[in-house]
Amino acid sequence: METVSDITIAFEEEGEAVVEELDKVVIQKGVWAVVLFRYQERSRKTGEFMAPKAAMRRYQKFKGEYRKRDSVNISKDSAKILVDVLGKWLEEGLLGDAPDGDV
């Protein structure tokens, strides 16, 4: 993964998709990249894809390639809290502009 656009959460085993990426939003670019994913995993029991999930991952560019450093899975309840709190903070002017290099 040499560029942020190359980063994916999709994963295959023996030619079969195990994790399918449904959407991706790059939140921050640069030496440290932050990417929000919507994805679904295949059930090992049924072979069917399960309900979509969300995860935010942080990558560090090292020797020309991005490597995953941190990951946070976001549940439906956590997503609601994040949307509510960040929306409130934005309305109240409690968040400033992003530093240089951030989207």
C-alpha positions as CSV (number, residue, x, y, z in Angstrom):
1,M,0.0,0.0,0.0
2,E,2.0,2.9,-1.3
3,T,-0.8,5.5,-1.4
4,V,-3.8,6.2,0.8
5,S,-6.1,5.1,-2.0
6,D,-4.5,1.7,-2.0
7,I,-5.5,1.1,1.6
8,T,-8.4,-1.4,2.0
9,I,-10.0,-3.5,4.6
10,A,-11.0,-6.2,2.1
11,F,-9.5,-9.6,2.7
12,E,-9.5,-13.0,0.9
13,E,-8.6,-16.5,1.9
14,E,-8.0,-19.1,-0.7
15,G,-9.5,-16.8,-3.4
16,E,-12.7,-16.3,-1.4
17,A,-13.7,-12.9,0.1
18,V,-13.7,-13.0,3.9
19,V,-14.1,-9.3,4.4
20,E,-15.8,-7.1,1.8
21,E,-15.2,-3.3,1.8
22,L,-18.5,-1.5,1.2
23,D,-17.3,2.1,1.6
24,K,-14.2,4.0,2.6
25,V,-13.6,7.6,3.7
26,V,-10.1,9.1,4.1
27,I,-10.3,11.3,7.2
28,Q,-6.6,12.2,7.3
29,K,-3.7,12.0,4.8
30,G,0.0,12.2,5.2
31,V,2.6,10.2,7.1
32,W,-0.2,9.2,9.4
33,A,-3.5,8.3,7.6
34,V,-6.9,7.8,9.2
35,V,-9.5,5.8,7.2
36,L,-13.1,5.1,8.1
37,F,-14.5,1.8,6.6
38,R,-17.9,0.3,6.2
39,Y,-17.5,-3.4,5.6
40,Q,-19.0,-6.8,6.1
41,E,-17.6,-10.1,7.1
42,R,-18.5,-13.6,5.8
43,S,-19.8,-16.0,8.5
44,R,-17.7,-19.0,8.8
45,K,-20.8,-21.1,9.8
46,T,-23.2,-20.1,7.0
47,G,-20.9,-18.7,4.3
48,E,-23.2,-15.6,4.0
49,F,-22.1,-12.1,4.6
50,M,-23.2,-10.6,7.9
51,A,-24.6,-7.2,8.7
52,P,-22.3,-4.2,7.8
53,K,-19.9,-2.9,10.4
54,A,-17.8,0.2,10.7
55,A,-14.1,0.6,11.7
56,M,-11.7,3.5,11.9
57,R,-8.0,2.6,11.2
58,R,-4.9,4.5,11.5
59,Y,-1.9,3.8,9.3
60,Q,1.7,5.0,9.3
61,K,3.8,5.4,6.2
62,F,7.1,3.6,6.8
63,K,9.7,3.0,4.1
64,G,7.2,4.1,1.4
65,E,4.3,1.8,2.5
66,Y,1.4,2.3,4.8
67,R,1.1,-0.1,7.8
68,K,-1.8,-0.4,10.1
69,R,-1.0,0.8,13.6
70,D,-4.4,1.2,15.3
71,S,-8.0,0.1,14.8
72,V,-11.3,0.9,16.4
73,N,-14.4,-1.0,15.6
74,I,-17.5,1.2,15.8
75,S,-20.8,-0.4,17.0
76,K,-24.2,1.0,16.0
77,D,-24.6,2.5,19.6
78,S,-21.1,4.1,19.5
79,A,-21.8,5.5,16.0
80,K,-24.9,7.3,17.3
81,I,-23.0,8.7,20.3
82,L,-20.2,10.0,18.0
83,V,-22.6,11.6,15.6
84,D,-24.5,13.3,18.4
85,V,-21.5,14.5,20.3
86,L,-19.5,15.7,17.3
87,G,-22.6,17.4,15.9
88,K,-23.1,19.2,19.2
89,W,-19.5,20.3,19.4
90,L,-19.6,21.6,15.8
91,E,-22.8,23.6,16.5
92,E,-21.3,25.1,19.6
93,G,-18.0,26.0,17.8
94,L,-16.0,23.8,20.2
95,L,-13.9,22.3,17.4
96,G,-11.2,24.3,15.5
97,D,-9.8,23.9,12.0
98,A,-7.8,20.8,11.1
99,P,-4.0,21.2,11.3
100,D,-2.1,21.2,8.0
101,G,-2.1,17.9,6.2
102,D,-5.5,16.8,7.6
103,V,-8.6,16.6,5.5
